Amino acid sequence: MTAIERRDQRFGLLMSAPGLLALMLVVLFPVFFTLWTSTSDFTLLKPSNDAFVGLAHYARAFQSNEFLHALSVTLWFVLAVVLLEFLIGFAAALALDKVEHGKTFYYVVLLFPLLMNPVVVGLIWRMFLHPTLGIVNYLLSLANLGPVDWLGNPANAFWTVVLVDIWHQVSFMVVLLLAGLSALPKEPYEAARLEGAGTLRCFFWLTLPLMRPVIVVTLLIRLIFAVKTYDIVYIMTRGGPGQATDLVSYFIYRQAFVGLDISQASAMAVILLMAVLLLTAWLHRYMRSLAA
């Protein structure tokens, strides 16, 4: 390395140091604070009591039926939204990939829900789904269908939140999958058509294999965001009725800021983080195996 290159390197490090320092304070400090509080007896009621307790909070978390139930609800929620959004998004992306004119209009329509804040989405749909004043039940009454208690009935609340999340986030799937479809090479399809392959055969033997890396990345990103879902549940149901929509992120919030038990909430947050990291590592290894 020449003197000029070393000087440029030092100058680059010097210029990036403030940003890196701010990033460390914003990201690393909360992580280490969470790890520390998860192994100590720290609560907002007794902030001076920070005795080391080891893995006691982690053991309590796995012995908590409420926490295990929240994990179960979150698992079903993630499976439902990711699978349904992928199927709907892939179908929409395939249809839009064939559109020759007016794609800008479709992009605007698709991206409109995604650009809305989750809090705004929750407030709008809570008004729409009001059992007596909501427009959804009004439209059902025009078809001589009885009113539905969308958010007050435990049997309906979970799937209502799932459908609202799909309405809000399915555009994300469409955009990423459509970008992948647009980047596919044309030559394999032309060769397949010359051999007499139909649309379905091209889809299963060409589109799906070529799209596999894009599909894995899309599912991974959406899965991580689905696990963190909090805003819509907080605005629409507050985890209810009962525990029907008690996702783990909202349960951890209640444990920390309603129950004031920061240490227990930190241990639960670390458990959730480790689960997401393990899943991310597995998907990353799977992607590398595809590229090999």
Residue pairs with C-beta under 8 A, 6 or more apart in sequence:
1 9
34 266
34 269
34 270
35 266
35 270
37 262
37 263
37 266
38 57
38 58
38 263
38 266
38 267
38 269
38 270
39 52
39 53
39 54
39 55
39 57
39 263
39 267
40 50
40 51
40 52
40 53
40 263
41 49
41 50
41 51
41 52
41 53
41 263
42 49
42 50
42 262
42 263
43 49
43 260
43 261
43 262
43 263
44 260
44 262
45 260
53 263
57 263
57 264
57 266
57 267
58 267
58 270
58 271
60 264
60 267
61 67
61 264
61 267
61 268
61 271
62 68
62 271
66 243
66 246
66 251
67 248
67 251
67 268
69 243
69 246
70 243
70 246
70 247
70 248
70 250
70 251
71 248
73 158
73 243
73 244
73 245
73 246
73 247
73 248
74 227
74 247
74 248
74 249
76 158
77 158
77 161
77 162
77 226
77 229
77 245
77 247
78 223
78 226
78 227
80 159
80 162
81 162
81 165
81 166
81 169
81 222
81 226
81 229
82 219
82 222
82 223
82 226
84 162
84 166
85 166
85 169
85 170
85 172
85 173
85 222
86 173
86 215
86 218
86 219
86 222
88 166
88 170
88 173
89 170
89 171
89 172
89 173
89 174
89 177
89 218
90 173
90 177
90 215
92 110
92 170
92 174
93 173
93 174
93 177
93 178
93 181
94 181
94 207
96 103
96 106
96 174
96 178
97 178
97 181
97 182
99 106
110 171
110 174
110 175
111 171
111 175
112 171
113 121
113 167
113 168
113 169
113 170
113 171
114 168
114 169
114 171
114 172
114 175
116 168
117 231
118 168
118 231
118 232
118 235
119 231
119 235
121 164
121 167
121 168
121 231
121 232
122 164
122 231
122 232
122 234
122 235
122 236
123 235
125 164
125 167
125 236
126 151
126 235
126 236
127 133
127 134
128 134
128 135
128 136
129 136
129 137
129 150
129 151
129 160
130 137
131 137
131 147
131 148
131 149
131 150
131 152
132 147
134 150
136 148
136 150
137 147
137 148
140 146
140 147
140 148
141 147
148 156
149 156
150 156
150 157
150 160
151 157
151 160
151 236
151 237
151 241
152 241
153 241
154 241
154 242
154 244
155 244
157 237
157 240
157 241
157 244
157 245
158 244
158 245
160 236
161 232
161 233
161 236
161 237
161 245
164 232
164 236
165 226
165 229
165 232
168 232
169 222
169 225
169 226
172 221
172 222
173 218
173 222
176 214
176 217
176 218
176 221
177 211
177 214
177 215
177 218
179 214
180 211
180 214
180 215
180 218
181 207
181 211
184 207
184 210
184 211
185 210
188 206
188 210
189 202
189 206
192 201
192 202
192 205
192 206
193 202
197 205
208 215
212 290
213 287
213 290
213 291
216 283
216 286
216 287
216 290
217 287
219 283
220 280
220 283
220 284
223 279
224 276
224 280
227 248
227 249
227 272
227 275
227 276
228 249
229 247
229 249
230 247
230 249
230 250
230 253
233 239
233 245
233 246
233 247
233 249
233 250
234 250
234 253
236 245
237 244
237 245
238 250
239 245
239 246
239 247
239 250
239 251
239 254
240 246
248 268
248 272
249 272
251 268
252 265
252 268
252 269
252 272
253 265
255 261
255 264
255 265
255 268
256 262
256 265
256 266
259 265
